[in-house]
Amino acid sequence: MEKVKLDALLSLPLGDFVAAIGGIYEATPWIVEEFYASNLSPSLDASVVAATKGRITNVRILFEEIRQYIKNGSHEKKIDLLKSHPDLCLKLEQCDGITKESRQEQGRAGLSTLTAEERSKFLDLNRRYCRRFNFPFILAVRNASKYTVLNALEGRVNSTIEEELSCALSQVDKIAWMRLLTKVDPVEGADGHGGFLTCHVLDTANGSPAAGMQIELYKYNDGSQKRELLKSLVTNSDGRLDGGPALKGTEFDVGQYEWIFYVGDYFARDSLSRLSGLPFLDVIPLRFGLDDPTEHYHVPLLVSPWSYSTYRGS
């Protein structure tokens, strides 16, 4: 399905607006309808609508404003929203009434490939969960594996009611956010959503930037282990990348990525490192996820011939 541009979305009549993004919250279009009625309805003063369009300049702002209608809703509405979600199904063909979005998300998680032992464990944990909380177990599974699902279920089944209500609603928001990203494109003519990816490599053995290190950036295809080489890069004298961010604008997209750092080749040039013919650290892969196209993701690597560390920087 072709994505709708953000500025075009905000100018749609109610019916088309709901058709475009009403499914981001599972079977609960009233959330989007209430947002529209309070911000974009033709019955409002023109200045209110103009202010909304001027304020919502990217998809993250749009999402944050829509989610307030859940955050500020009654306890009953929150429970109804949770109950609108289907159980995480072991056999997709057995799911009745499941939305297209949920079917696709659960399929990516590989829940239909559970072994007999995994299936038995899942069923037992799921029964315990539903009896305890009286709403289905919810997890944003679009980029999760079946092992992630099983571990999350095992970890959350003994939570308090208050803890789990908060956690489940947080997962619902994550699902809605990821769905919104599949439906809405940047404003026409804008340079993407504004997010970008940077990198910085520091040589902790010598206390200096790691200049001249070869790096590759890959992206994984959605729902598979196949990856595509996006760029081959070399760090500059500051241990950073020449030309600015590795990804920005329309090329910066949600998904799973991987940096490949050729540290063995880098330290081979250093006479003080005294590397053997088979270095302890040769090639370092760092697989990471980008889930917000409006954010800055910075991935530093602190490395020596024998150790490395990383984190999400700023």
Secondary structure as UniProt FT lines:
FT   STRAND          4..5
FT   HELIX           6..9
FT   TURN            10..11
FT   HELIX           14..21
FT   TURN            22..23
FT   TURN            26..27
FT   HELIX           30..39
FT   TURN            42..43
FT   HELIX           46..55
FT   HELIX           59..71
FT   HELIX           75..83
FT   HELIX           92..94
FT   HELIX           100..108
FT   TURN            109..110
FT   HELIX           111..113
FT   HELIX           116..133
FT   TURN            142..143
FT   HELIX           146..156
FT   TURN            157..158
FT   HELIX           161..183
FT   STRAND          184..185
FT   TURN            188..189
FT   TURN            192..193
FT   STRAND          196..203
FT   TURN            204..207
FT   STRAND          208..209
FT   TURN            211..212
FT   STRAND          214..220
FT   TURN            222..223
FT   STRAND          227..235
FT   TURN            237..238
FT   TURN            242..243
FT   STRAND          247..248
FT   HELIX           249..251
FT   STRAND          255..262
FT   HELIX           263..268
FT   TURN            271..273
FT   STRAND          283..290
FT   TURN            293..294
FT   STRAND          296..303
FT   STRAND          308..310
//
